[in-house]
Amino acid sequence: MDFLRFLIKETSKPLHKIVIMAAISGISNAALLAVINAATEAISEDKEQVTRFMFMFLITMALYMIAQKYTLRESTKTIESI
């Protein structure tokens, strides 16, 4: 808790964007697991759904990668500026 207070006090950048993007990254990571689990169950019954699940996987993976990259880049900049 002291570290968080220190960050808020010493940084000039708003931290809410980093927190929001970290939450989006976490949610999309969970969504990736859900898509993989749903795909394995559905594809075993119906092979025609492969393209739909592949599209869902690619969109979710792209969202995860963008959010994770932003979070890591901005948090590193924030810490280095202190």
trRosetta pair geometry for C-beta under 8 A, 3 or more apart (Angstrom, degrees):
i j d omega theta_ij theta_ji phi_ij phi_ji
1 4 5.7 -51 -152 34 37 111
1 5 6.6 37 151 -16 67 104
2 5 5.7 -54 -150 38 35 112
2 6 6.2 40 150 -23 66 106
3 6 5.5 -52 -148 35 32 115
3 7 6.4 35 152 -21 65 102
4 7 5.7 -50 -148 33 33 112
4 8 6.5 31 155 -17 64 105
5 8 5.8 -55 -147 37 31 110
5 9 6.1 28 155 -17 65 112
6 9 5.8 -61 -146 40 27 110
6 10 5.9 3 166 -2 66 118
7 10 6.4 -70 -134 47 22 96
7 11 5.6 2 178 -7 65 121
7 15 6.7 75 136 -81 117 147
7 78 7.2 43 -157 150 106 122
7 82 7.7 -77 -117 -76 62 141
8 11 6.9 -58 -123 38 16 97
8 15 6.7 -80 -96 2 73 141
10 82 5.1 51 133 -127 134 104
11 15 6.7 90 82 -56 145 101
11 78 5.4 5 -124 -162 140 99
11 81 6.8 86 -124 85 83 118
11 82 6.7 -55 -75 -76 79 95
12 81 7.7 -92 27 138 92 141
13 74 7.6 -162 151 -174 153 99
13 77 7.6 69 -25 109 165 106
13 78 5.5 -111 54 -104 135 99
13 81 7.5 100 -8 52 116 155
14 17 6.0 83 98 -3 99 97
15 18 5.4 -54 -163 39 60 113
15 19 6.1 60 142 -22 82 104
15 78 7.3 80 -99 -135 86 159
16 19 5.5 -55 -147 39 36 113
16 20 6.2 38 155 -21 68 105
17 20 5.7 -54 -146 37 31 111
17 21 6.3 25 157 -13 65 108
17 74 7.0 -91 102 169 108 167
18 21 6.0 -58 -145 41 29 107
18 22 6.2 31 154 -21 64 108
18 71 5.9 106 -158 -133 75 70
18 74 5.1 -152 -92 105 102 125
18 75 5.6 115 -152 -68 137 85
18 78 7.1 -50 -54 -18 156 149
19 22 5.7 -54 -146 36 29 113
19 23 6.5 31 153 -19 63 104
20 23 5.7 -55 -152 35 31 112
20 24 6.5 31 150 -18 65 104
21 24 5.4 -49 -145 36 37 113
21 25 6.3 43 151 -23 65 103
21 67 4.9 -176 -173 -156 81 81
21 70 4.8 -97 -171 97 155 121
21 71 4.8 -168 111 -67 110 89
21 74 7.5 92 49 33 149 139
22 25 5.5 -49 -148 34 32 116
22 26 6.5 33 152 -18 63 104
22 67 7.5 162 -84 162 19 103
22 71 4.7 111 -77 -125 75 139
23 26 5.7 -53 -148 37 33 111
23 27 6.3 31 155 -17 66 107
24 27 5.8 -55 -144 39 31 110
24 28 6.1 26 158 -15 66 108
24 63 7.1 -109 161 167 104 101
24 67 4.4 -142 98 -123 105 148
25 28 6.0 -59 -144 40 26 106
25 29 6.3 32 153 -24 62 106
25 64 6.0 89 -146 -148 65 61
25 67 3.8 -164 -70 117 80 116
25 68 4.7 117 -134 -69 130 69
25 71 5.7 -66 -20 -9 149 145
26 29 5.5 -52 -149 31 31 115
26 30 6.7 29 154 -14 64 103
27 30 5.8 -54 -153 38 33 109
27 31 6.3 36 148 -21 65 106
28 31 5.1 -49 -143 37 38 117
28 32 6.5 51 152 -28 64 95
28 60 5.5 171 -164 -168 90 77
28 63 4.5 -155 -120 106 149 108
28 64 4.0 -160 116 -74 123 79
28 67 6.2 139 21 28 138 141
29 32 5.7 -43 -154 23 33 115
29 33 7.2 31 149 -13 60 100
29 64 5.6 110 -68 -127 64 124
30 33 5.8 -52 -157 35 38 111
30 34 6.4 38 147 -19 67 106
31 34 5.4 -53 -146 38 37 114
31 35 6.2 40 154 -21 69 103
31 60 4.9 -143 112 -141 113 130
31 63 8.0 2 66 74 140 133
31 64 8.0 -157 58 -60 101 109
32 35 5.8 -52 -146 35 30 110
32 36 6.4 29 155 -18 64 106
32 57 7.1 73 -137 -141 75 71
32 60 5.1 172 -79 131 71 126
32 61 6.4 85 -107 -77 118 69
32 64 6.2 -4 -43 -45 129 151
33 36 5.8 -55 -147 37 31 111
33 37 6.3 27 157 -15 65 108
34 37 5.9 -57 -145 40 29 108
34 38 6.1 26 158 -15 66 110
35 38 5.9 -57 -142 41 28 108
35 39 6.0 30 157 -23 64 110
35 53 6.4 149 -180 -158 91 84
35 56 5.0 -169 -134 123 128 113
35 57 5.2 170 134 -84 140 71
35 60 5.7 -174 -14 19 151 158
36 39 5.8 -56 -145 35 26 112
36 40 6.5 24 158 -18 62 105
36 57 7.2 81 -70 -107 70 113
37 40 6.1 -54 -147 34 29 107
37 41 6.6 22 157 -12 63 109
38 41 5.9 -62 -150 41 31 108
38 42 5.9 18 160 -11 69 115
38 53 7.0 -166 100 -117 93 116
39 42 6.0 -61 -135 44 27 102
39 43 5.6 22 169 -18 67 115
39 49 7.6 -163 -134 118 68 109
39 50 8.0 75 -159 -123 105 50
39 53 3.8 120 -108 -170 109 149
39 56 7.9 -171 -66 67 113 121
39 57 7.1 -2 -47 -54 152 119
40 43 6.3 -52 -130 37 22 106
40 44 6.7 28 162 -25 56 107
41 44 6.3 -61 -160 26 25 111
41 45 7.4 6 152 -3 59 108
42 45 6.1 -70 -160 42 38 103
42 46 6.2 -42 170 48 76 94
42 49 5.1 -57 137 83 121 155
42 53 6.9 167 67 -58 128 136
43 46 7.1 -88 -125 70 28 52
43 47 6.3 54 -162 -109 73 47
43 49 6.1 -131 -85 71 66 100
43 50 6.1 70 -116 -82 115 77
43 53 6.9 -82 -54 22 110 155
46 49 5.3 69 99 -8 103 108
47 50 6.3 -5 179 -30 60 110
49 52 5.1 -55 -165 41 70 116
49 53 5.8 61 141 -17 90 105
50 53 6.2 -67 -151 43 28 103
50 54 6.1 28 155 -21 67 111
51 54 5.5 -54 -142 37 31 114
51 55 6.3 35 157 -21 65 105
52 55 5.9 -56 -153 35 28 111
52 56 6.5 26 151 -16 63 107
53 56 5.5 -50 -144 39 36 113
53 57 6.1 41 154 -23 66 105
54 57 5.6 -52 -147 35 30 114
54 58 6.4 29 155 -18 64 106
55 58 5.9 -55 -146 36 29 109
55 59 6.4 27 157 -16 64 107
56 59 6.0 -56 -146 38 29 109
56 60 6.2 23 158 -13 64 112
57 60 6.0 -63 -146 42 26 107
57 61 6.0 26 158 -19 65 111
58 61 5.7 -54 -140 38 28 111
58 62 6.3 31 158 -21 63 106
59 62 5.9 -56 -150 34 28 111
59 63 6.5 28 153 -17 63 106
60 63 5.7 -53 -149 36 32 112
60 64 6.3 35 153 -20 65 106
61 64 5.6 -53 -147 37 32 114
61 65 6.3 30 156 -19 65 107
62 65 5.9 -56 -145 37 29 109
62 66 6.3 28 158 -17 65 108
63 66 6.0 -57 -146 38 27 109
63 67 6.2 20 160 -12 64 112
64 67 6.1 -64 -145 42 25 105
64 68 5.9 21 160 -17 65 114
65 68 5.9 -56 -139 40 26 109
65 69 6.1 27 161 -20 63 109
66 69 6.0 -57 -145 36 25 110
66 70 6.4 24 157 -17 62 109
67 70 5.8 -56 -148 37 29 111
67 71 6.2 29 156 -20 65 109
68 71 5.8 -55 -146 37 29 111
68 72 6.3 24 159 -14 65 109
69 72 6.1 -59 -146 40 27 106
69 73 6.0 24 159 -17 64 113
70 73 5.9 -61 -143 40 26 108
70 74 6.0 12 167 -8 65 115
71 74 6.4 -63 -139 43 21 101
71 75 6.0 14 166 -13 62 115
72 75 6.2 -60 -138 41 23 105
72 76 6.2 24 161 -19 61 111
73 76 6.0 -63 -153 36 24 110
73 77 6.5 23 153 -17 63 108
74 77 5.6 -50 -145 36 35 112
74 78 6.3 37 155 -22 65 105
75 78 5.5 -50 -145 35 34 114
75 79 6.3 30 157 -16 65 106
76 79 6.0 -56 -145 39 30 106
76 80 6.1 24 158 -15 65 112
77 80 5.9 -61 -143 42 27 108
77 81 6.3 28 158 -24 64 109
78 81 6.0 -59 -151 31 27 111
78 82 7.4 34 151 -31 58 97
79 82 6.1 -47 -164 13 38 113
